[in-house]
Amino acid sequence: MQTELSNKLGIEHALFGFTPFPAVAAAISRAGGFGVLGAVRYTAPDDLKRDLDWIEAHVDGRPYGLDVVMPAKKVEGVTEADVEAMIPEGHRQFVQDTLAKYGVPELAEGEASGWRITGWMEQVARTQLDVAFDYPIKLLANALGSPPADVVERAHDRGVLVAALAGSARHARKHKEAGIDIVVAQGYEAGGHTGEIASMVLTPEVVEAVDPLPVLAAGGIGSGQQVAAALSLGAQGVWLGSIWLTTTEADMHSPGLTAKLLAAGSGDTVRSRALTGKPARQLRTEWTDAWDDPNGPGTLPMPLQGLLVADAVSRIQKYEVAPLLGTPVGQIVGRMNSERTVQAVVDDLTRGFEQAVDRINRIAGRSGQ
């Protein structure tokens, strides 16, 4: 599974793996792919430094990258407290009522909630970059489109390629104009924030729109046959996220959530604004149903929704309240029916890719050539 892009980065397989778990990112790179650590949850620079130190020590000299969530346009003088003050009281009450309905316990006194979606704020993302650029990362990806121009320049000055996600050809063209090096065409099937165009349609549209820039196909990919399909559509690699959630290296801290992922079918996800305020594909739960109910207050725009539900999500996850327990994940969850090592996933992908290529060669009458 080698392409011009994979050769440029010095990786064996054109597999780019996005993950919030350092152990998974390192394992992907060691297996011959390209691990990309998601930085959105790192609000403290020292925490990111600790995990990048760990990756550097466990990646065996292989290349890896970082994914941030950074708006292209800067908003001056806005603090997290300013944003919190914009949340209506009625929405806060709806959260409390929903948690009470399912008997979700409070956090212990003095215990801080876990994950808060503050990585979207520019000042937080910039502190992440201040840390990351002290490490030999080879790729900086941005989940909110093109990062600010000075960030692109800063990356290029350090020899770091810049990638940006796109859900349409129009978005992809803007990335090209902004000097982005790699466009990730993320289809409707993908987990997390995603648009409305399916991968089979989106990938060739983006390839044509940004030629000669390399494109990575994302969304609904979890087999070697799908990797072969993506490359046949013009992509130079694939961007995989959901498939790593049930690997043995993933530190989910929730046996209940892992069990739900393993049991879910491809139809058990929903594209909902419940988590962040932007449409994001995730497991369908009674939590997403409550927010999508037309009789409810409706979700708030990003980033208000994420800040509103952060404590609630921490409580649901800590106490593993099954009806409400969910996570961003793509439709490929239907194939994620066993816990495997990262290496086993990569082996399955490469084996399936070879089988698909052999099949096409037979169909084209090129067997044995």
Steps between C-alpha positions, in 0.01 A plus 500: 500500500760752390431828323698811415388653832588198713844487336549870568426447869706184521220266609436145386123526459287799393295466820455814711351426841336774706461419870476674839717225654882532495549122518283452190677776307841348574380149413362618164835652409691192618271284283605695191220757489497861616363568849333836563427603860184703558585802715156646571479359853838643609423826677821485706825527300684273744252218433561519126876516558482188718316303233719620215802398706341155535430472127853610415634225727271229358473575128835337411607800296194480272318820392184626670282811509258712700137598439365828641161668490571858404271759338640675195373837620628651822260633764672750726451526875246219548559280805338174600313686776358741241370208296359320805297812584319471165340165590126543577380385841226293339759285324690449825178386665426260215838335556434462872150364443626243248777383732254476789258296288766232454639522852845622403698571821681826562877511493665484840547833674809672367534257210547676172323376191718325248484597138399858418475613141728801521757392244292681237606834652786655306710584805482137615589364155794739477641378832470146361701604195764669718556160659464288186749696290772405748455140382583347160139476384463456125135599459264755652132436427213735578148371551333839446632567152806706416688632803600869510756604239774563756458146634535354150815709449637398838450132418657532157801678649558186706448263209163385636226418250155646571175310443142620529169314497239580236142384457451645152699593191432866577666468841789310342569778250521751787759278666707494183483881477615520862818305425397171657715201398251214547119498488307241699169432322274397787175340393159483665572154646784627719496531876515844659436823310401418146307639207219359287684354198587130502859387451444328164380831353719736701843345447523532120341846511768621742780327308396687186447829685846523657719318245799459531477515882480157666166398646427259785162326498314485832163373616372144523836339428598195703608229257776453248243473222379850590859626500543363148176671397621831643827482309315408181296819545820703495585528870863460604410343832225457756426679826366258761358593841215285629663164428761557775246552782469128572871418479667365811727806514205742521460628856122542503469480882152356444429129458135589448576731209733248339224238529252736332741563212563129450125428497397792274400459138565742216151645548550580869658842453339839452623833371410726791592841641466368857871488577651818355228699325623396155370185326718215625445130439487303825330202660128558522399505866219633713722804554511581127128424473426748778688779324351418159144489637302791347332546839834579663687832507721407204876511489712813523755603238862402533675551743212567743360148476833336572557710809141445616517120492864445600431430867200285413701290256769451766239379748337266249837350409631469857191318625444315170130584478423260217195668338690829466850365438636580155796628300575641156533209258435438132275253323797262478413409862306208352832333413655571841379181666815378679788650697824477303846647518589788270742269321219248438281776352782611268570140400132452414498822297808406299377145442160624381668756274710231333193282449310790342785584264531134398126487433511808278798360313308179432198695381726700268664186374840581648546203734860393535636799308 
